């Protein structure tokens, strides 16, 4: 309940005290996909010298979402010398 006696707003509710294993969190993120972006700018005296833009899509591969690359050829049983 809030200070005025009314119910708590959705933003004022406390977070649940449950722990989530890191592997479960990664499984949930990768099942939907994650986009990572970042920018790095190297500058001297307010003059930009180098700018690097990073963008990566990380998603799990499944039957519904196949890999865009062909499968590698199977390895032969013998070793080459």
N, C-alpha and C positions, 0 to 999 in steps of 0.2 A: 504494500500500500504506500502511496505517496504521502508527503507531509500534510496535504489537505484532506487526507482520508480516502481519496479516490484510488482506483486501481493504477498500477504502474503502467506507464507507456511502454511500447515495445522496445524502445531504445534504453529504458531504465532497468529492464529486467536483468538480473545477474546471469552470467554465463554458467552453463552447467558444469559441475565438478567432475567431468569424466575425462579420462585420458585416452588418446588415440595413438596406437602404435605407428611408428614412422612408415612401416611397410604398408599399413592400411591407408595412410594418407597418400603415399605415392601411387598406390593402386587406384584410388579415386581420381587423382589428378591425371594419370596417364590414360585412364579409360575415356576421359573426355578430351584430353589434349591440353597442353600448356604452351603458351607463346611467351618467350623470353625476349625482351628488347633492351637495348642499352646504347648509349652514346659516350664516346671518349673523345675529348678535345684537348690537344696539347697546344698551349699558347705561351708566348713570351711577350710581355708588355702589351697585352690586349690584342695581339696579332695571332690569329689562329694559324698554326703551322701544319697540324695533322688532325684530321677528323676521321674517326672510325665509328661506323654504325653497325651494331650487331643485332641480328634478328634470327631466332631459332624457334622452330616448331618441334615439340617433343610429344609424340603420341605412340601408344602401343600398337603393335601389328596384330591383327586378328583376321578371321575369315571374312568378316564384314568390312574390314579396312585393310586390304592386302598391301604388301610392300610395293613401292613403285619400281624397285630394282629386281632384275631376274635372280632366281635362286642360284647360288654357286654350284658348280659341278661337284659331284661327290669325289672324295679323295680315293686314290687307288691304294690297295693294301701294301704295295712294296714301297721302299724308300729309294729315292734317286740319289746317286753318288756322283 
